[in-house]
Amino acid sequence: MAYPTVSATYGYKPVNLIGGQVYAGSTRNMPIQYNSSTAIFYGDLVYLNAGYADRITYPLTSTNTTVGVFLGCYYTNPTTKQRLFSQYYPGSILAGDITAIVADDPDLVIQTAVATGAATGVVGSASSILLGFNMAGTTTTGSTSTGNGTGGVVASSATGAASSGFRVVGLVPDTQITSSGTVVGYTTSGTAGANSISISGLTLNQIIPLGTDVFKNVNGQLQFTGATTSASTTVSSITSQQINTISLNTNNVSTLTAGDVLALVQTPEVLVKLNFGTHRYNIA
């Protein structure tokens, strides 16, 4: 992944602490069970299984809690008898000293990519309307080639349930992608999710993913319309000012008029915090 291009989900990356607390990058060592069969990848969330670190399954809940982010491990190689440091735990290692390195602070702020679905690493977009609300984690398995996880959060045009696990505390502006277009027309049906705008000026084969925010360009300033795309759209043609229709999640489309210049802003990365009650240290 060549920053700032986000080509796929990459796991969970601790970057800060909530509330302006000092973040020292500290970790805690936790044991992994001898011959544990579950692979754990760099950037995966882990939980304690009978006192041993193991890769968590989703969704996070008050009874399915994490202890933090896995950042590699070390153990005695059962063949060479040498200490081995590894980006990931491959599973089924016959060693009794397997040690996970875990960022376990419950106040961690985590940077992660947005996926188009729960079981895919394809990058989508997080709408700004999700700030302060929840997103669910993905269920993808990491890469044995890189040792890195492929987790992320799931794109949605609606606010997530309390059991989603991750609270959105910020968008990552460095990797946002902005596309411009001109309104040709719009339709409304009075039902959220059924409205759409027709615009021209996009790029052939361009993908406008679910969760892309729609701004109106007013004298060089961006004014949020309150609308975000409710489905992914691929631009199929640009000949003869081809009109491309984009579905929206809100009736605010009626505030637009033909000729308005739009900025479609895709946000492939977000900053999230584990919800209170989904981290093991916050359970009484």
N, C-alpha and C positions, 0 to 999 in steps of 0.2 A: 504494500500500500504506500504510494508516494504522496506524502502530505503536501498540500492540503486536500488532495483527492481522496475521497473515501470510497473505495471500490467494493468493500464487503464489511460485514460486521467482524469485530476483532476481540470480543470479550469485554471485560469490565476493568477499567484503568483508574486506580485511585489517584486523584490529583490535588485534593484539598480536604479541609475539614469545614463543617458547617459553622456559620456564625463568626468567621474571621479568626478561629482558633489557629494556633501555630501547628503546621503539619510538618513533622520531622521525617516522614517516610518510614516510621517504625513498623516492625513486623513481630510476630510471635511464632515460635516453632511449635508444631503440633505433630503427633505421631500418625503415621498411616499403617494400617494393619498389615502384618506379614501376609504376602500373597493376595492382597486385596485385588479383586479382578477389575474394578472400575477405573478407567483412565481418567486423570484429572489434568486439565490443560491450563497453561498460564492465562490468568484472567477469568477463570471459572469461579463461581461461588461454591464454597464448601460448607458442610455442616458436621457436627460431631455425631458419629454413629458408634454408640457404646464406648465413647471416649477417644475415638479415632476419626481423623479427618477423612471425609468422603465427598464426592461430587454431589451437589444438591440437584433435585428435580423440581420442576415448577408446577404450580405457582407457589410463591412464598406466602406463608400464612403464619398465624400465631402458634400453630402446631407443627409447621414445617419451616424451621428457622435456620438462618445461616450464621456462621461465625466470622465470615469475611471473605476476602478475595485471595485465591491461590496465586502465589508468585514464584513457583518453582519448588524444587525439593532436592534432597541429597540422601544417599544411602551407600552402603558397602556393596559393590558389585559382587554378586554371588560367584561369578566365574573368575574374575581377576583379583578379588579380595582388596581392591582399591576403592577409596572414597570417590564417588561419582556425583557430580552436580548436574542437575538436569532441568531444562526449561519446563518439562512436564513429567507427570508420573504415567508411564505407559500401561500399568496394570500387570498383575500376576508376577510380581518381583519377589523372589524367595530371599528376602532379607528382613531381619528383625529390627533394624534401626532406621527404617524409612521415615524421613522427617519432612513435613510440609512447611513451607514458609508462607505465612498468612498475614495479610494486612487486616487486623481484626478490630480496629476502632469502629464502634457503632456510629460515630459521627462522620465517617468518610463521605466525601463528595466524589462521585464516580463519573468519569466520562465514558460514554459508550455510543455506539452507532444505532441507528433506527432501522429495523428490518421491515419488509413489507408483509411478513407473516410470522407466525410463531415457530415454524419449522424451516425457515429459510434464512440465508445470509444475504439475500438481495437487499440493497439499501433503499430505504424509502425516505419519508420526511416526517418530522414532528411539527405540528402546528403550534403557533405561539399561544393558542387558546388552551393548550395543555399545561402551561406554566401553573404550578401549584396543585396540579392534579396527578393522577397515577398512570403508570404504564406497566404492562406485564413483561416478564422476561421471555426470551426465546428458548427453544429446546434443542438447539443444534449442538452437535459434537465437534470438538476442536480438530485441528490438523496435526497429524503425526509428522508431517514434513517440516513444519515450523515449530511445533510444540505449543502453539498459541491457541487460545480458545476462540470460538466464533459466536459467542453470545452477544446479545443486544437487547433492545426493547422493541416492542411491537407497535408499528404505526397504527394510529386510530384517529378517526375524525371526531370521536366522542371521548369524554373523560372516562378513565378507567375505574374499575371497582376497587373498593378498599383492599381486597385481597390481591391486587395486582403486584404489590410488593415494592415498587419503585416510585418515589415521589419526584416529579420534575422540578428542579430548582433553577434551571437556566438552560438557554440555548447556546450553542457554540457558533459564534458569528464567523469565525475564521474559515469554515468550510461551507458556508451557505452558498447556494447557487441561485442567481437571479436571472430570470428570462423576461423579455419585454414583448408585449403584444398590444393590439388595438381591438377594442370591443366592436364587433359588428352587430351583435344583437344578443338578446337574452330571453329566457323563458322562465315563468314561475307557475307553480301548481298549487301553492299554499301548503305543501308538505315538505318538511325539511328533508334534504337528501335528493329531492326530485328536481331541483332547479339546476339551470345550466347557463353558461355564457358561451357565445360563439366569438372567437377571436382570430385574427390573422397576424402574420408576422413571425410565427414560430419557425423553428428549424426542423427540416425533414428528419424523421426517425427519432426526434427528441422525445424523451419520456417525462411526463409531468406526473409524479407519483402521488398517491394518496397522502393527504396531510400537507400539501403545498399551500401556503398562504397567498391570498389574493390582495394586493395593495393597489390603490389608485395613485398614479403619479400626478401630483398637483403642484405645478410650478417648481418641479424638481424635488419636492418633498413627498415622502411616502405616507399615504393615509390608509390605514387598515380598514378594509371593508367589513370585517367581521366574518368573512367567508373563507373557507378552506376546501380544497378538493376532496370529494367523497369517494373517488375512485381513480385508479391509475389510467392515464391516457397516453397513447403513442401518436405523435404527429405523422400522419400517413402521406401527406402531400403538401407541397408549397407552391404548386403551379397555379397561375392565375389568381393569386391572393386566396388560396384555399382557406376556407373557414374550418376551424377545428373546434369542436364542442367539448367543453369541460364541465363535468357535473360538480355541483357545490353542495355544501351541507346546510345552507341557510337561505332564508328568503331575502337576505340583504342584497342579493343580486339586483333587486329592483332599484337600488340606489345608483346603479351604473347606467350610463347612456351610451349610445353608439358614438364612436369616436374617442371615447376615454382611453387613455394610455395606461396600461396595467404593468405591474411588476409582479411576477409569479416567483415567490421565494421558497426554495426548498431548503430544509434544515436537516442534514443527514446525521448530525450528532447532537446529543443533549448531555446536560449534567444532571445526575440524579442522586438521591439519597435513599438509603433503605428506610422504609416506613417504620415508625415506632411499633414494636411488637413483632417485627419479622427478623430482628437480630437477636440471637440467643442471649446476649448480655442484657437485653431489655425485658426479659421475661422473669417475673418474680419466682 
